[in-house]
Amino acid sequence: MPLCSQPTLRRWASGVTSLDTALAGGLAYGRVHELYAAQDEDAAAATGFALALLTAMADGEDRTVLWLRSRRAVRQAGVMQADGCCDLGARPEDCLFAMIADTKELLKAAVDGLRSGALGTVVIETQGSLPELDLTASRRLALAAEKSGTTLFLLCSGAEPVPSAAETRWRVAAAPSRALPANAPGAPVFDIELLRQRSGPSGLSWQLEWDRDRRIFTEAAAAGALVPVPACGSPAAAGAGPVRFGQRAA
């Protein structure tokens, strides 16, 4: 009796050779990927990286992103702003944001969203430890993502990684950007470290610059001067302090 071949796993190739090689061709769709802010002040950078990543992985498809936020995350980071999303190249009209106070209901909404098969991406944004997201809950999310082919990003700040069924786990920090002429704000740059992947190398790091017009990442050139992000450039609430693309994890 012939053996059934496994379907080819669809992957997003970033175009950064060393990164794609480490990921066996690119970041896998239909899997759970964890993004941890390196420090509390890197929460905005982690959010920006998540927005840029899901925008790049959309590959021109106009599919809805379900972004689920805990009450603590909203209290800490503020309300997401459309101008900030646009400044990173994302389409606010494709994003459905929801704040769910009860953690169990938040996780249930994520599973339901993944199982629907109607979404391009699901994001769970949390702040602080999340005891309800244990290994069993993580496996439930991973199974739902795998069956539907919908990617899940778990965006965490103020917490340490715990055992999970995630395909990959990353630590994200802000990095210096290159100032444009007249010292205008440069493109955002992110320090990312691959903390873990289920099958493949880990402990590797990259510094990536986001090109919002082409919606691609490139390897960052030599770091330039620190520049502030304009008020419309942050996805956080208006009135929050400027994001500094120069704060790195110790």
HELIX and SHEET records of a PDB file:
HELIX    1   1 THR A   17  ALA A   22  1                                   6    
HELIX    2   2 ASP A   40  ASP A   42  5                                   3    
HELIX    3   3 ALA A   43  MET A   57  1                                  15    
HELIX    4   4 ARG A   71  ALA A   77  1                                   7    
HELIX    5   5 ALA A   82  ASP A   87  1                                   6    
HELIX    6   6 PRO A   92  ASP A   94  5                                   3    
HELIX    7   7 THR A  103  SER A  116  1                                  14    
HELIX    8   8 LEU A  135  SER A  148  1                                  14    
HELIX    9   9 PRO A  181  ASN A  183  5                                   3    
HELIX   10  10 ALA A  231  GLY A  233  5                                   3    
SHEET    1   A 2 ARG A  11  TRP A  12  0                                        
SHEET    2   A 2 LEU A  27  ALA A  28 -1                                        
SHEET    1   B 9 CYS A  95  MET A  99  0                                        
SHEET    2   B 9 VAL A  65  ARG A  69  1                                        
SHEET    3   B 9 THR A 121  GLN A 127  1                                        
SHEET    4   B 9 THR A 151  SER A 157  1                                        
SHEET    5   B 9 VAL A  32  ALA A  37  1                                        
SHEET    6   B 9 THR A 168  ALA A 175  1                                        
SHEET    7   B 9 VAL A 189  GLN A 197 -1                                        
SHEET    8   B 9 LEU A 204  ASP A 211 -1                                        
SHEET    9   B 9 ILE A 216  GLU A 219 -1                                        
END                                                                             
